[in-house]
């Protein structure tokens, strides 16, 4: 099991993105996400007060004070697993379909394959 990863993604529209993850960083636990786009920046869980901060290209700042992120030391109940188990017990469709989850898993599995082979791996989301 790898403890660190740096991934470079190229999307079908030409946009690129990077993801850096690690279980071995020193210092305080960091579960933040930063998205840089053509219209602005979104910072997710990098501020103790505002869960989401959006900075638009034209200088506007939008702050969202919503739930706090889970950490290894402070686990909270998101309800995701409960909803999934409830769908199994009550024989109903889950909130998130398997086909939607599969899209994310294809990206994860392609990242692992790329690491193992040293090659670019295309992800077909059809």
trRosetta pair geometry for C-beta under 8 A, 3 or more apart (Angstrom, degrees):
i j d omega theta_ij theta_ji phi_ij phi_ji
2 5 5.8 82 121 -60 136 95
2 115 7.1 -62 -45 168 157 161
3 22 6.4 40 143 -155 77 68
3 23 4.6 -98 -157 49 85 101
3 24 4.8 56 147 -25 130 113
4 21 7.1 173 -149 93 44 58
4 22 4.4 8 -110 -109 83 91
4 23 7.4 -122 -62 27 60 66
4 24 6.1 -58 -57 32 104 113
5 19 7.3 3 111 107 101 95
5 20 7.3 -177 93 -144 57 40
5 21 5.1 6 53 54 93 94
5 22 7.5 -172 24 -71 55 61
5 111 6.9 59 -178 161 142 125
5 115 7.1 -67 -126 -81 105 141
6 18 6.9 -12 -173 -171 83 105
6 19 7.3 169 -153 86 39 53
6 20 5.0 -1 -108 -105 78 80
7 18 6.7 156 83 -158 55 54
7 19 4.4 -1 53 53 104 98
7 20 7.8 -165 23 -70 66 40
7 111 5.1 -34 -111 -131 136 121
7 114 7.9 101 -129 72 92 139
8 16 6.7 -11 -175 -171 88 108
8 17 7.6 160 -157 85 46 43
8 18 5.5 -20 -102 -102 63 79
9 16 6.6 154 84 -160 55 57
9 17 4.6 -12 60 61 107 90
9 18 7.3 -175 18 -81 79 28
9 19 7.1 43 -13 -7 114 102
9 107 7.5 5 -112 -153 132 115
10 14 7.5 -27 -173 -149 91 27
10 15 7.6 163 -155 88 50 41
10 16 5.2 -23 -101 -102 67 81
11 14 6.9 -29 76 41 79 22
11 15 4.6 3 40 61 121 87
11 16 7.2 -157 8 -81 80 29
11 17 7.1 50 -30 -1 106 105
22 25 4.8 108 94 -35 124 90
25 30 6.4 -46 95 28 157 112
27 30 7.7 31 96 -30 105 107
29 71 5.3 119 91 -152 149 112
29 72 6.2 -168 -102 17 157 102
29 73 7.4 -174 4 2 147 103
30 46 7.9 23 -158 -116 92 81
31 45 5.6 -41 98 125 89 139
31 69 5.1 -178 91 150 134 147
31 70 7.7 -143 -179 75 176 57
31 71 6.5 -145 -15 -99 137 74
32 43 6.8 -13 -171 -173 117 84
32 44 6.4 152 -161 82 64 60
32 45 5.0 -157 -105 92 61 78
32 46 3.6 57 -129 -78 143 87
33 43 7.7 160 86 -158 53 41
33 44 4.2 -5 59 57 96 114
33 45 6.7 55 16 41 78 98
33 46 7.8 -139 41 -40 36 101
34 41 6.7 -11 -172 -172 92 103
34 42 7.3 165 -155 86 45 53
34 43 5.3 -8 -108 -108 81 71
34 44 7.4 -162 -74 22 36 74
34 46 6.8 20 -67 -34 94 148
35 41 6.9 159 84 -158 56 53
35 42 4.4 2 54 54 106 99
35 44 7.4 44 -6 -10 100 109
36 41 5.4 -14 -108 -108 63 86
37 40 6.1 7 64 57 96 49
37 41 7.2 176 26 -85 72 37
37 42 7.4 29 2 -2 113 96
38 57 7.5 -16 145 -60 49 140
39 56 6.3 -32 155 -147 81 80
39 57 5.3 -100 -163 -12 41 116
40 54 6.1 56 128 179 139 84
40 55 5.4 -175 -169 93 104 52
40 56 4.0 -66 -81 -119 141 37
40 57 5.1 -116 -68 -31 73 66
41 54 7.3 167 86 -153 50 47
41 55 4.7 0 55 55 95 102
42 52 6.6 -16 -169 -165 97 96
42 53 7.3 158 -156 83 49 49
42 54 5.1 -13 -104 -103 78 77
42 55 7.9 -168 -75 23 35 66
43 46 4.7 -73 174 35 110 124
43 47 6.9 77 118 -16 123 104
43 52 7.2 154 82 -156 54 46
43 53 4.5 -5 56 58 104 99
43 54 7.9 -163 23 -73 68 34
43 55 7.6 37 -6 -4 102 103
44 51 7.0 4 -156 157 64 70
44 52 5.4 -7 -108 -106 69 79
45 51 5.9 -6 -77 -157 65 67
45 52 7.8 -9 -33 -72 55 57
45 68 8.0 102 -123 -166 97 50
45 69 4.1 53 -133 -42 138 139
46 53 7.5 -80 56 25 96 116
47 50 4.7 8 90 54 133 80
47 51 7.7 -127 65 -70 88 13
47 53 6.0 67 2 -27 142 127
49 65 6.6 -43 157 -111 74 101
50 53 5.2 82 110 -64 132 91
50 63 4.4 -78 -125 -164 148 99
50 64 6.1 106 -169 62 92 46
50 65 5.5 -71 -110 -80 66 66
51 64 5.7 -61 62 101 88 94
51 65 6.8 117 5 -140 87 25
51 66 4.6 -71 32 56 143 82
51 67 6.2 56 -84 68 156 49
51 68 6.7 -140 -88 -97 106 36
51 69 7.1 146 -135 -39 95 83
52 63 7.6 153 89 -159 60 40
52 64 4.0 9 58 48 99 123
52 66 6.9 15 7 24 100 114
53 61 6.9 -19 -170 -165 94 93
53 62 7.4 153 -160 81 45 54
53 63 5.6 -8 -110 -108 76 70
53 64 7.4 -146 -69 24 38 76
54 60 7.9 -1 110 108 93 90
54 61 7.2 152 82 -158 57 44
54 62 4.2 -6 58 57 108 102
54 63 7.9 -150 27 -67 71 32
54 64 7.8 55 -8 -13 98 103
55 59 7.9 -28 -172 -145 82 24
55 60 7.5 167 -154 85 42 50
55 61 5.6 -10 -104 -104 71 74
56 59 6.8 -30 78 40 84 24
56 60 4.3 15 34 52 122 94
56 61 7.7 -140 13 -67 79 31
56 62 7.4 59 -27 -7 101 104
67 76 7.6 -172 -175 110 116 159
68 74 7.9 -22 117 115 125 135
68 76 7.3 121 76 -22 88 154
70 74 6.7 -153 -152 98 53 72
70 75 5.7 30 -155 -131 112 46
70 76 5.1 -136 -91 29 93 87
70 78 7.2 -74 -36 -49 131 108
71 74 4.8 46 47 41 97 84
71 75 7.8 -109 66 -63 47 47
72 75 7.8 -5 -161 -60 22 86
77 82 7.4 43 180 -22 109 127
78 81 7.6 91 64 5 92 80
79 82 5.1 -61 -153 45 53 117
79 83 5.8 56 151 -26 81 102
80 83 6.0 -56 -152 33 27 109
80 84 6.6 23 152 -16 62 107
81 84 5.6 -56 -150 37 35 112
81 85 6.2 32 155 -16 69 106
82 85 5.9 -56 -144 40 29 107
82 86 6.1 32 155 -21 64 109
83 86 5.6 -55 -145 37 29 115
83 87 6.5 33 154 -23 63 102
83 94 6.8 101 133 -157 92 82
83 95 5.0 -5 153 -7 140 126
84 87 5.8 -53 -154 30 31 111
84 88 6.9 28 150 -15 63 103
84 94 5.4 16 -118 -132 65 127
84 95 7.7 -86 -69 24 62 93
85 88 5.7 -55 -154 36 37 111
85 89 6.2 32 152 -17 70 108
86 89 5.7 -55 -140 41 32 109
86 90 5.8 1 169 9 68 116
86 92 7.9 -22 129 49 79 111
87 90 6.5 -68 -132 55 22 90
87 91 7.9 86 169 -93 52 1
87 92 5.1 -103 -141 75 71 76
87 93 6.5 -58 -152 114 124 19
87 94 4.0 -161 46 -87 175 67
87 95 7.3 -138 -53 -13 135 65
88 91 7.6 19 -177 -72 27 42
93 97 6.9 -22 -174 -93 106 87
94 97 6.6 154 67 -91 91 36
94 98 7.6 92 41 -42 127 70
96 100 5.2 -112 -175 79 85 131
96 101 5.9 97 134 -53 112 94
97 100 4.8 99 60 4 79 100
97 101 7.2 -146 99 -1 44 86
98 101 5.6 -55 -147 40 36 111
98 102 6.1 47 152 -30 67 104
99 102 5.5 -46 -146 29 31 120
99 103 7.3 44 152 -28 58 93
100 103 6.0 -43 -164 16 37 114
100 104 7.7 27 147 -6 61 99
101 104 6.0 -58 -164 38 43 107
101 105 6.1 38 145 -18 73 111
102 105 5.4 -57 -141 42 36 113
102 106 6.2 46 157 -30 68 99
103 106 6.0 -48 -153 24 27 113
103 107 7.3 25 150 -15 58 101
103 125 5.5 46 -133 -139 98 102
104 107 5.8 -56 -161 32 38 111
104 108 6.6 34 147 -16 69 106
105 108 5.4 -53 -147 38 39 113
105 109 6.0 35 156 -16 71 107
106 109 5.9 -56 -141 42 28 107
106 110 6.1 31 157 -21 64 108
106 123 5.0 122 137 -155 109 108
106 124 7.5 -105 -174 59 148 53
106 125 6.8 177 72 -92 152 69
107 110 5.8 -54 -144 37 28 111
107 111 6.5 33 153 -23 62 104
107 123 5.7 12 -88 -114 61 165
108 111 5.7 -55 -154 31 30 113
108 112 6.7 27 151 -15 64 104
109 112 5.6 -51 -150 36 36 111
109 113 6.3 38 151 -19 67 105
110 113 5.5 -52 -144 39 34 113
110 114 6.2 38 155 -22 65 105
110 121 4.2 -172 -165 108 91 126
110 122 7.6 -110 -140 87 138 17
110 123 4.7 -90 -35 -75 161 102
111 114 5.8 -52 -147 34 29 112
111 115 6.5 31 152 -19 62 105
111 121 7.7 -139 -61 53 24 130
112 115 5.7 -55 -152 35 32 113
112 116 6.4 26 154 -15 66 109
113 116 5.8 -60 -147 40 31 108
113 117 6.0 2 165 3 69 115
113 121 4.9 93 90 -86 115 160
114 117 6.4 -68 -133 51 24 92
114 118 7.5 92 175 -85 56 5
114 119 6.3 -119 -133 76 66 50
114 120 6.5 8 -123 -128 115 23
114 121 4.5 -122 -64 1 94 111
115 118 7.9 20 -174 -67 20 45
117 121 7.5 105 50 -62 129 109
